[in-house]
């Protein structure tokens, strides 16, 4: 994880130089780096986390508690670009079951979590 952190820092510095010294809209997808034991390696003042996990994953409350802004794109409700179900293989995966666009309208404005609601820290 230390190597990944060093990569992120170097990429961040290159972006800053290329952008006239400014940082803007630094977005990371959820990954091992955003898991609780490694989250301290990222600065919530710099990064927004795009949440691409199940809507029942326990990572979301921790991200928000640590001060990260979150873009909600949980794959079990919002992943619409697969077409008709499990085209990548048999069984259940991020493409199955088929998701209807109408489900987007049923998403709550504020994201409920076991420890509270995080509407002001989430977008999506």
N, C-alpha and C positions, 0 to 999 in steps of 0.2 A: 504494500500500500504506500510505502514511502516513495517508491519509484513513481507511482501514479501521481502522488502529490507533487513531486518535483516536475513531472510533465505538465500538470495543470498550472503550476506557478510560471513555468517558462512560456507556455501558451498564452497565459494571461498577460505577461509582460510584452510579448510580441503583439498581442492585440492592442494593448495600451499604446505602444509606440506607433503602430499603424493607424490608430485612431486619434492622433494628435494629443496623446497623454490622457485621454478620457476612457473610462470604463462605462459601458452601457449594455444592458440586457445580456448579461452573461448567464446562459441557461445550461443546466446539466440535466440529463435524464437520471432517474433513480438507478442506482447501481450498488455495488459493494461499497463504494465510496460514501454513499448516503445512508448506510446502515449505522445504527447507534454507536457501535464501537469505533467507527472511523469518521463520523460526522464532524468531530472537532478539527479535522484537517481542512475543512472548508469554511470560508467566511460568509455568514449570512448577509453581510452588508454588500457583498460582491455578487453572490450567486443566487439565482432563482432555480428551484428544482422542478422539473417537469415530472410529475408523478405518474409513472406508467406501471402501476401495480394493480392488484385486485382492490376493489373498493373496500374490502374487509381486511386488508393488510394493516398491520399495526404500525407501520413506518410513518404514516401521515401525521398522527398526533405529535410524534417526536420531532419531525421536521418543523412543524409550526411552533412547538414549544421552544425550539432552539433559535427561533427568529427568522426562519427562511420563508420567503414568499413561495407559493406553490402554484403551479399550473396543473389543474386536474385534467388528466387524460387516462383515467383508469381503464385498462383494456377490457374489463368484463362488461362495461356499459358503453364506452365511448370509442372503441376501436372499430371503425366502420369500413376500412379500406380492404377488407379481405374478400368481399363478395359473399358467396354462399357457403359458409361453414368451413369445415376442416379440409380445405383443398391442399394443405401442406402435408397431410398425412391422416392416418386413422386416429380416432379418439378425440378427446377434448384438448384443445390448445387455444391460443389467443384468437384464432379465427372462428372458433365454434363455442357455443352455438351461434347461429346467425343473429346479428343484432339489427334491430329496426331503428331507422332514423327517428321514429316517434319516441323512442326511449330517451332521447336527448332532452325532450321537453318535460320529461318526468323527473329529471335530476333536480335535487334541491338547490336553491340559491346559496344556502350556507351548507357546508359539508359537515354532517354530523359525525362525531367521533365519540368513542367511549368516554373521553375526558372533557367533552364540550363541543362547541360549534366554532368553526374557524372561518367564517365568511369573509372577514377583512383580509385574511392572509392567503386566500385561495382565489384562483381565477380558472376559467376553463369553459 
